[in-house]
């Protein structure tokens, strides 16, 4: 039982009254009477508020939460009181979870039930537990705040952004149409015949099937599909530089979310997808697989992998992969490079991979570093910071040119723009038959 603000204010009146007793002794008995009234009222209110007035009948939380997303948790409350209650609900969240909605204010009619919901935004992947409920409500006279703890534990797992994959599935027909319109903007066309259809305005004349046109006495076009059963390997750097936090998530998690979404799209187009994580050594590896099995293995392999303060060794990591991948594959290297040694190591590794595979280097840009090149203040320190940032960006631009000269594809994007840029690059690789 916690004294309320009302009780604290009431106890202040006798204190003020006591100051007058020093000058007028006759006020002593009224003072004692006032103290007695307050004490009796507080005791009666305390006894009246005893007992459990509110219980939690259940909590519904998703077993799998997506990192960086708002995951909805629902709580069902029941009132055992004969009077209306305004309940304040607190929840014990796990260490790397936060909620913009807690504490909740819930109004309960006498003997009624109510359901409330709040959002949990995890900032780190792993296995966690949602803890106990903490409930507060006022006593009948409002002199006390009744707080009690209701023991409850719910196990949850925080995975990469699986909500984006689910949203893609719900919009799958629309996404396929968008992907198809994206492909038609490239020259060169597709390679495998799929079906015949009526001619539409804007179709290329070389797509017309003249024999079918002659048989049906109207223009008929051929539809083609892209080659299938090709391999895509996602290589995610989990070293020191990928621990940098952008938009409340490490760069590694931005890369992981995009790779998971991209792997799902790769599977829907009929290709195989695999994943590996590495730093100074290979930390997890899943060979290219097809279908839904790939998505499950992808999540299981990366579920508990976090970026660590280790230097990345590209050559050691890809020496192992090069021996396992017998088939020519698109290897998507998602990393962050700043120092000259790391750039040289990445360039040499890319040249080695390019002899047999198609490397795609995804470099995650740092918007804060770019902002430093334009100092807002006039101090000497700001000028030094701008010069250092400009030098780092110049080295990065040189690395991008060297990688392209070495035959690699390069994406130099902000984390927020990574997924659409990666999808477009994959579609371009398919259309241009680079694999």
C-alpha positions as CSV (number, residue, x, y, z in Angstrom):
1,X,0.0,0.0,0.0
2,X,1.5,3.3,-1.1
3,X,0.3,6.7,0.4
4,X,-1.4,8.7,-2.3
5,X,-0.9,12.4,-2.9
6,X,-4.3,13.1,-1.3
7,X,-3.1,11.5,2.0
8,X,0.2,13.4,1.9
9,X,-1.7,16.7,1.4
10,X,-4.1,15.9,4.3
11,X,-1.2,15.2,6.7
12,X,0.2,18.7,5.8
13,X,-2.8,20.4,7.4
14,X,-2.0,19.2,11.0
15,X,1.6,20.3,10.5
16,X,0.4,23.9,9.7
17,X,-2.1,23.7,12.5
18,X,0.7,22.7,14.9
19,X,2.5,26.0,14.2
20,X,-0.5,27.8,15.6
21,X,-0.5,25.8,18.8
22,X,2.8,27.4,19.7
23,X,1.1,30.8,19.9
24,X,-2.4,29.6,21.0
25,X,-2.4,26.5,23.4
26,X,-6.1,26.2,23.1
27,X,-5.8,24.9,19.6
28,X,-4.2,21.6,20.9
29,X,-7.4,19.7,21.2
30,X,-8.7,20.6,17.8
31,X,-5.3,19.6,16.4
32,X,-5.5,16.2,18.1
33,X,-9.1,15.7,16.8
34,X,-8.0,16.5,13.3
35,X,-5.1,14.0,13.6
36,X,-7.5,11.4,14.9
37,X,-9.9,11.9,12.0
38,X,-7.2,11.6,9.4
39,X,-5.7,8.5,11.1
40,X,-9.1,6.8,11.4
41,X,-10.0,7.6,7.8
42,X,-6.7,6.3,6.6
43,X,-7.0,3.1,8.6
44,X,-10.6,2.4,7.4
45,X,-9.6,3.1,3.8
46,X,-6.6,0.8,4.2
47,X,-8.7,-2.0,5.5
48,X,-11.3,-1.4,2.8
49,X,-8.7,-1.7,0.0
50,X,-7.3,-5.0,1.2
51,X,-7.7,-8.0,-1.0
52,X,-7.2,-8.6,-4.7
53,X,-9.5,-6.4,-6.7
54,X,-8.0,-7.0,-10.2
55,X,-6.7,-10.1,-11.7
56,X,-5.0,-10.8,-15.1
57,X,-6.8,-13.7,-16.9
58,X,-4.3,-14.0,-19.7
59,X,-1.6,-12.5,-21.8
60,X,-1.3,-13.1,-25.5
61,X,2.2,-12.4,-26.9
62,X,3.6,-13.5,-30.2
63,X,6.1,-16.4,-29.8
64,X,8.2,-14.9,-32.5
65,X,8.9,-11.1,-32.4
66,X,10.6,-9.1,-35.2
67,X,13.5,-7.0,-34.2
68,X,13.0,-3.2,-34.6
69,X,9.2,-3.7,-35.2
70,X,6.2,-3.0,-33.0
71,X,5.0,-6.4,-31.8
72,X,1.5,-6.3,-30.2
73,X,0.9,-7.9,-26.8
74,X,-2.6,-8.2,-25.4
75,X,-3.6,-8.5,-21.7
76,X,-7.0,-9.5,-20.3
77,X,-8.0,-8.0,-17.0
78,X,-10.9,-8.8,-14.7
79,X,-12.4,-6.6,-11.9
80,X,-13.6,-8.2,-8.6
81,X,-14.6,-4.9,-7.1
82,X,-18.1,-3.5,-6.6
83,X,-17.0,-0.1,-7.7
84,X,-15.4,1.3,-10.9
85,X,-11.7,1.2,-11.0
86,X,-9.0,3.0,-13.0
87,X,-6.1,0.6,-13.2
88,X,-2.5,1.4,-14.1
89,X,-0.8,-1.6,-15.7
90,X,3.0,-2.0,-15.7
91,X,4.8,-5.0,-17.4
92,X,8.2,-6.4,-16.8
93,X,9.9,-6.4,-20.2
94,X,13.1,-8.1,-21.2
95,X,16.4,-6.3,-21.2
96,X,16.5,-5.3,-24.9
97,X,12.8,-4.6,-25.2
98,X,11.0,-1.2,-24.9
99,X,7.4,-0.1,-25.1
100,X,6.1,3.4,-26.0
101,X,2.7,2.5,-24.5
102,X,3.5,1.5,-20.9
103,X,2.2,2.1,-18.4
104,X,-1.4,1.6,-19.5
105,X,-4.5,3.3,-18.0
106,X,-7.5,1.0,-18.1
107,X,-11.0,1.7,-16.8
108,X,-12.9,-1.3,-15.3
109,X,-16.6,-1.3,-14.5
110,X,-17.7,-3.3,-11.4
111,X,-17.2,-7.0,-12.0
112,X,-16.3,-6.5,-15.7
113,X,-13.5,-7.7,-18.0
114,X,-11.4,-5.6,-20.3
115,X,-8.6,-6.2,-22.8
116,X,-5.7,-3.9,-23.3
117,X,-2.8,-4.0,-25.7
118,X,0.7,-2.5,-25.9
119,X,3.6,-2.6,-28.3
120,X,7.0,-4.1,-27.6
121,X,9.9,-3.0,-29.8
122,X,12.9,-5.4,-29.4
123,X,16.4,-4.0,-30.2
124,X,18.4,-7.3,-30.0
125,X,17.7,-10.8,-31.3
126,X,17.6,-13.7,-28.9
127,X,15.5,-15.8,-26.5
128,X,13.8,-13.7,-23.8
129,X,10.9,-13.8,-21.3
130,X,8.1,-11.3,-20.7
131,X,7.9,-11.0,-16.9
132,X,5.3,-10.2,-14.2
133,X,2.4,-7.8,-14.2
134,X,2.3,-4.8,-11.9
135,X,-1.2,-3.4,-11.2
136,X,-2.0,-0.2,-9.3
137,X,-5.4,1.3,-8.4
138,X,-6.7,3.7,-5.8
139,X,-8.5,2.8,-2.5
140,X,-12.2,3.7,-2.1
141,X,-11.4,7.0,-0.4
142,X,-8.4,7.7,-2.5
143,X,-5.9,7.8,0.4
144,X,-3.9,4.8,-0.7
145,X,-2.6,3.3,-3.9
146,X,-2.9,-0.5,-4.0
147,X,-0.1,-2.1,-5.8
148,X,0.3,-5.8,-6.3
149,X,2.4,-8.1,-8.5
150,X,1.0,-10.9,-10.5
151,X,3.5,-13.5,-11.4
152,X,3.5,-14.5,-15.1
153,X,6.2,-15.5,-17.6
154,X,5.9,-15.9,-21.4
155,X,8.9,-17.0,-23.5
156,X,9.4,-15.1,-26.7
157,X,12.0,-15.2,-29.4
158,X,13.2,-12.2,-31.2
159,X,14.1,-13.0,-34.8
160,X,15.1,-10.8,-37.8
161,X,12.3,-8.8,-39.4
162,X,9.9,-11.7,-40.3
163,X,7.0,-9.2,-40.3
164,X,8.3,-7.8,-43.6
165,X,8.2,-11.3,-45.1
166,X,4.7,-11.9,-43.9
167,X,3.6,-8.5,-45.4
168,X,5.2,-9.5,-48.7
169,X,3.2,-12.8,-48.6
170,X,0.0,-11.0,-48.1
171,X,0.7,-8.8,-51.1
172,X,2.3,-11.5,-53.2
173,X,0.1,-11.1,-56.3
174,X,0.8,-7.4,-56.3
175,X,4.5,-7.8,-55.7
176,X,4.7,-10.3,-58.6
177,X,3.0,-7.8,-60.9
178,X,5.4,-5.1,-59.8
179,X,8.4,-7.4,-60.3
180,X,7.2,-8.2,-63.7
181,X,6.8,-4.6,-64.7
182,X,10.3,-4.0,-63.3
183,X,11.7,-6.7,-65.5
184,X,10.2,-5.4,-68.7
185,X,12.1,-2.2,-68.5
186,X,15.4,-4.0,-69.3
187,X,16.6,-4.9,-72.7
188,X,17.6,-8.4,-73.6
189,X,14.5,-10.1,-72.4
190,X,14.0,-13.4,-70.7
191,X,15.3,-16.8,-71.7
192,X,12.8,-19.6,-71.0
193,X,9.4,-19.8,-72.7
194,X,6.4,-19.8,-70.4
195,X,3.1,-19.2,-72.2
196,X,1.3,-17.5,-75.1
197,X,-1.0,-14.5,-74.7
198,X,-2.8,-11.8,-76.7
199,X,-0.8,-8.9,-77.9
200,X,-1.0,-5.7,-75.8
201,X,-0.2,-2.2,-76.8
202,X,3.5,-1.5,-76.0
203,X,4.7,-5.1,-76.4
204,X,7.9,-5.6,-78.4
205,X,7.4,-6.9,-82.0
206,X,10.1,-9.5,-81.5
207,X,7.9,-11.1,-78.8
208,X,5.2,-11.8,-81.4
209,X,4.8,-15.5,-82.3
210,X,3.9,-15.3,-86.0
211,X,2.9,-18.9,-86.3
212,X,0.4,-18.7,-83.5
213,X,-0.7,-15.3,-85.0
214,X,-1.4,-17.0,-88.3
215,X,-3.4,-19.8,-86.8
216,X,-5.6,-17.6,-84.6
217,X,-5.8,-14.6,-87.0
218,X,-4.8,-12.2,-84.3
219,X,-1.6,-11.0,-82.8
220,X,-0.2,-13.5,-80.2
221,X,2.9,-12.8,-78.1
222,X,5.2,-15.1,-76.2
223,X,5.7,-14.8,-72.4
224,X,9.1,-15.8,-71.0
225,X,10.3,-16.5,-67.6
226,X,13.7,-16.1,-66.0
227,X,16.1,-19.0,-65.5
228,X,15.5,-20.9,-62.3
229,X,17.6,-23.0,-59.9
230,X,20.4,-20.5,-59.7
231,X,22.2,-19.9,-56.4
232,X,22.5,-16.8,-54.2
233,X,24.7,-16.8,-51.1
234,X,24.4,-14.0,-48.6
235,X,27.6,-13.2,-46.7
236,X,27.0,-11.0,-43.7
237,X,29.9,-9.3,-42.0
238,X,29.4,-9.5,-38.2
239,X,32.7,-7.7,-37.3
240,X,33.5,-4.5,-35.4
241,X,32.3,-2.0,-37.9
242,X,28.9,-3.6,-38.2
243,X,28.2,-2.8,-34.5
244,X,27.5,0.8,-35.4
245,X,23.9,1.8,-34.6
246,X,21.7,3.5,-37.2
247,X,18.0,4.1,-36.5
248,X,18.2,2.2,-33.2
249,X,19.6,-1.0,-34.9
250,X,23.1,-2.2,-35.5
251,X,24.2,-2.2,-39.2
252,X,24.4,-6.0,-39.0
253,X,20.7,-6.2,-38.2
254,X,19.8,-3.9,-41.1
255,X,21.8,-6.2,-43.3
256,X,20.2,-9.3,-41.8
257,X,16.7,-8.0,-42.3
258,X,17.3,-7.1,-45.9
259,X,19.0,-10.5,-46.5
260,X,16.0,-12.4,-45.0
261,X,13.6,-10.5,-47.2
262,X,15.8,-10.9,-50.2
263,X,16.2,-14.7,-49.6
264,X,12.4,-15.0,-49.5
265,X,12.1,-13.3,-52.9
266,X,14.9,-15.4,-54.3
267,X,13.0,-18.5,-53.2
268,X,9.8,-17.3,-54.8
269,X,11.6,-16.8,-58.2
270,X,12.7,-20.5,-58.1
271,X,16.3,-19.9,-57.1
272,X,18.3,-21.3,-54.2
273,X,19.6,-19.1,-51.3
274,X,22.1,-19.6,-48.6
275,X,23.6,-17.5,-45.8
276,X,26.9,-17.3,-43.9
277,X,28.0,-14.9,-41.2
278,X,31.6,-14.2,-40.5
279,X,34.1,-11.9,-38.7
280,X,37.6,-13.2,-38.0
281,X,36.2,-16.7,-38.8
282,X,33.0,-18.2,-40.2
283,X,30.3,-18.1,-37.5
284,X,27.4,-19.8,-39.2
285,X,26.8,-21.3,-42.6
286,X,23.7,-22.6,-44.5
287,X,24.3,-24.0,-48.0
288,X,22.0,-22.8,-50.8
289,X,18.5,-24.4,-50.4
290,X,15.2,-24.0,-52.1
291,X,11.7,-23.4,-50.9
292,X,10.4,-22.7,-47.4
293,X,13.1,-24.9,-45.9
294,X,15.6,-22.1,-46.7
295,X,13.6,-19.4,-44.7
296,X,13.5,-21.7,-41.7
297,X,17.2,-22.6,-41.8
298,X,18.1,-18.9,-42.5
299,X,16.3,-17.7,-39.3
300,X,17.7,-20.6,-37.2
301,X,21.2,-20.0,-38.3
302,X,21.3,-16.2,-37.6
303,X,18.9,-16.1,-34.7
304,X,21.6,-15.7,-32.0
305,X,24.4,-14.2,-34.1
306,X,25.3,-10.7,-33.0
307,X,28.0,-8.3,-34.3
308,X,31.1,-8.4,-32.1
309,X,34.2,-6.2,-31.6
310,X,36.4,-8.3,-33.8
311,X,38.4,-7.4,-36.9
312,X,36.9,-8.9,-40.1
313,X,39.0,-11.3,-42.1
314,X,37.5,-11.6,-45.6
315,X,40.1,-14.0,-47.0
316,X,39.8,-16.5,-44.2
317,X,36.0,-16.5,-44.3
318,X,35.6,-16.9,-48.1
319,X,38.4,-19.4,-48.5
320,X,36.1,-21.9,-46.8
321,X,33.0,-20.8,-48.9
322,X,34.9,-21.0,-52.2
323,X,35.6,-24.7,-51.5
324,X,31.9,-25.5,-50.7
325,X,30.2,-23.6,-53.6
326,X,30.8,-25.8,-56.6
327,X,28.1,-24.0,-58.7
328,X,28.6,-20.5,-60.0
329,X,26.7,-18.3,-57.6
330,X,25.8,-14.7,-56.8
331,X,27.7,-13.9,-53.6
332,X,26.2,-10.9,-51.8
333,X,28.8,-9.5,-49.4
334,X,27.2,-7.1,-46.9
335,X,29.8,-5.1,-45.0
336,X,31.1,-1.8,-43.8
337,X,34.7,-0.7,-44.7
338,X,36.5,2.4,-43.4
339,X,40.2,1.6,-43.0
340,X,42.7,1.1,-45.8
341,X,43.6,-2.4,-44.6
342,X,40.0,-3.7,-44.7
343,X,39.5,-2.1,-48.2
344,X,42.5,-3.9,-49.5
345,X,41.4,-7.2,-48.0
346,X,37.9,-6.9,-49.5
347,X,39.3,-6.0,-52.9
348,X,41.6,-9.0,-53.0
349,X,38.9,-11.4,-51.8
350,X,36.5,-10.0,-54.4
351,X,39.0,-10.6,-57.2
352,X,39.5,-14.1,-56.1
353,X,35.8,-14.8,-56.0
354,X,35.2,-13.2,-59.3
355,X,37.2,-15.9,-61.1
356,X,34.3,-18.4,-60.5
357,X,31.4,-16.5,-58.9
358,X,29.6,-13.2,-59.3
359,X,30.4,-11.0,-56.3
360,X,28.0,-8.2,-55.2
361,X,29.5,-6.0,-52.6
362,X,27.0,-4.1,-50.5
363,X,28.6,-1.2,-48.6
364,X,26.4,0.4,-46.0
365,X,26.8,4.2,-45.9
366,X,26.9,6.2,-42.7
367,X,24.7,9.3,-43.0
368,X,26.3,10.9,-39.9
369,X,29.8,10.7,-41.5
370,X,28.4,12.5,-44.6
371,X,26.9,15.2,-42.4
372,X,30.4,15.9,-40.9
373,X,31.7,17.0,-44.2
374,X,29.5,20.1,-43.9
375,X,30.4,21.7,-40.5
376,X,27.7,23.9,-39.1
377,X,30.0,25.6,-36.6
378,X,33.0,27.8,-37.3
379,X,35.4,26.2,-34.8
380,X,38.8,24.7,-35.8
381,X,37.7,21.3,-34.4
382,X,34.7,21.2,-36.8
383,X,37.0,21.9,-39.7
384,X,39.3,19.0,-38.7
385,X,36.3,16.7,-38.4
386,X,35.1,17.7,-41.8
387,X,38.5,17.1,-43.4
388,X,38.8,13.6,-41.7
389,X,35.3,12.7,-42.9
390,X,36.0,13.9,-46.4
391,X,39.1,11.8,-46.5
392,X,37.2,8.7,-45.4
393,X,34.5,9.2,-48.0
394,X,37.2,9.7,-50.7
395,X,38.8,6.4,-49.7
396,X,35.3,4.8,-49.9
397,X,34.7,6.2,-53.4
398,X,38.0,4.8,-54.5
399,X,37.1,1.4,-53.1
400,X,33.8,1.4,-55.0
401,X,35.7,2.2,-58.3
402,X,38.3,-0.5,-57.6
403,X,35.7,-3.1,-56.9
404,X,33.8,-2.3,-60.1
405,X,37.1,-2.4,-62.1
406,X,37.7,-5.8,-60.5
407,X,34.4,-7.1,-62.1
408,X,32.2,-6.9,-59.0
409,X,28.8,-5.4,-58.7
410,X,28.6,-2.7,-56.0
411,X,25.7,-1.2,-54.0
412,X,26.7,1.8,-51.9
413,X,23.4,2.7,-50.0
414,X,22.0,3.9,-46.8
415,X,20.5,1.1,-44.5
416,X,17.0,2.4,-45.0
417,X,17.3,2.0,-48.8
418,X,19.0,-1.4,-48.7
419,X,16.1,-3.7,-49.4
420,X,14.7,-2.1,-52.6
421,X,18.2,-1.5,-54.0
422,X,19.1,-5.1,-53.4
423,X,15.9,-6.4,-55.0
424,X,16.4,-4.3,-58.1
425,X,20.1,-5.4,-58.4
426,X,19.0,-9.0,-58.1
427,X,16.4,-8.6,-60.9
428,X,19.0,-6.9,-63.1
429,X,21.4,-9.8,-62.6
430,X,18.6,-12.2,-63.6
431,X,17.6,-10.2,-66.7
432,X,21.2,-9.7,-68.0
433,X,22.0,-13.4,-67.5
434,X,25.1,-12.6,-65.4
435,X,24.8,-16.0,-63.7
